[in-house]
Amino acid sequence: MPNNDINSYRKAIYSGTFDPITNGHLDIIKRAANIFDEVIIAVAKSELKKPMFTHEQRVDFAKAATDGIEGVTVLGFDTLLVDLAVDLKINTIIRGLRAVSDFEFELQMGYANSSINKKIETLYLMPTLENAFVSSTIVREIIRFNGKFQHLIPEKVLKCM
């Protein structure tokens, strides 16, 4: 239950391309929502990654997936995450770690963000074991080959697709 005392009010930002948003992402979002009063899901445009879904679709998927989760809002962005965090007056970034392979990249990003803005803290959360293998990359590959992926993404997102 979020603490409504204004002095303890805390916001965090969880960013990604969410191409598409998965049950693993949703797991991290729910965990973050239990820790923070407000969690902003920031969907990166990330054209360099050549996403499968448009930015607008990915924002819509994230909104559908998080509908009904108290304290969670979704927005799209196309800036440095640190700049967005400053604009939103947020100093905590949430990142998900599935495996050791994620750790090196996420640690580098956390250090890079901190080097740009010393007030930024990065909090790493692990999904449940059930969702530890789920990634957008895996889901996209399964979709490309017309495989069964429906169990890997939120049901509300399936309806949007």
N, C-alpha and C positions, 0 to 999 in steps of 0.2 A: 504494500500500500504506500503510495507516494507520500512523503512528508510535506505538508502544505505550509510549514513555517518558512516564510520568505527568506530567512537567513540560511536555510539549508537547501533551498531550491537549487537543483542541479540539472544541467542540460548536457547532452552528449550528441555527437554526430557520428553516424555510421554510413560510410560512403562506399561506393563501388559502381561497377558498370551494370551489375544485376542483369546479365544477358543470358538467360532470364533469371529472375529471382527464384531461388530454390528453397526447399524445406530446410536446408542447412542455414541459409541466410535468415529465414524466419525464426529458426531456433535461436540464433544469436540476437535477433531483434527482441524476441520475447524475454530473453535473459537480461538484456540491457534495460528493457522497460521495467523490469523488477528492481533494478538498481537505481535508475535515474527517474526524475519527475517527468522529463521530456526527452524524447529521442527523435532526432531529425534523421530521416533516411534520405541521403543525398545521392541522387542518381547521376553519375558522371556521363557526359556526352561521349567522351573517349572515341573520337573518330579514328584515331591512330590504331585502335584495336580492331577496327572493322567489325563492329557488332552485327550479329544476326538480325536483331530487332532494332527498330528505330528508337531514338531517344524518347520520343513521345510514348511509344508502346511500352518501353521499359519503365517509365514513370507511372503509366497506367497500371502495369502489372504490380509494381510495388505498392501503389495505393490500394489495389484490390486485395493483395496479400495481407496488408496490415489493417484493413478495415475492421474496426471493432477493438483494436488493441489500444487501450487507454494511454494517452500521452505520446503517441507516435504520429508524426506527420511526415509527409514525403515532398521533396522538391527536386527539380532538376538543376544541374549546374554545369558550367563550362569555364572554370577558373582553377587556380590552385586550391586544394582543399584547405590549406592553412588560411588563405585569404577569405574563403567562405566562412570558416570558423570564426575569424575575427569579425566579419560583418554580422554574424549571428550572435556574437558575444558568447561563444562556446570555447572552452579550453580543453575539453576531453574528446578524444577521437576513439571510437570503438573499432577494433579490428578482430576478425575471426581467425583462429588457427586450427586447422584440421590435422596437420601432421608436421613432422620435422621439416619437410620440404617447404612448407609455408613460412617457417620461422625466420630463415635468413632474409628473404625478401621483405617480410613485414618488419623485422628489426631495422633493416636499412631505411625503410620508409619512415618509421617512427623517429629514427635519428635525424633523417633529413628534415622532417617537419619540425622537430625540436631545434634544429640549427637555424631554421628560418624564423621561428617564434618560440622563445624559451618558455613561454607560458603554456604551451601546448603539451598535454599529457596524453599518452596513448595507453589504452586499456585493452588487453588481449583477452578474448573470451573463446572458450572451446565449445563446439556444439556437442550434443549428446553423441554417444558412440553410434547410435542408429543413423545419425546424419554426418558422421565424420568423413565419409568417402564422397559425399555429394558436392559437386562443384558445377558451376555454369559450363565450364569447358566439357565436362563429361556429358551433361545434359544436351548441349549443342551437338556433340558428335552423335549421340543416340538419335536425336531429331533428324540430323542429316541422312542417316541410314534407315529412317523410318522404323526405328526400334521403339520399344515400350519405355516411355519416360514419365508417364503420368504419375507414378508413385514418388517421383523425385521433386515435384514442384507443388506448391499449394493449390488446392482444388479451385479456389477463387481465381487463380491465374489461368488455369485450364479453361475456364469459362470465357476469359478475355481472349484467349488464343483462338 
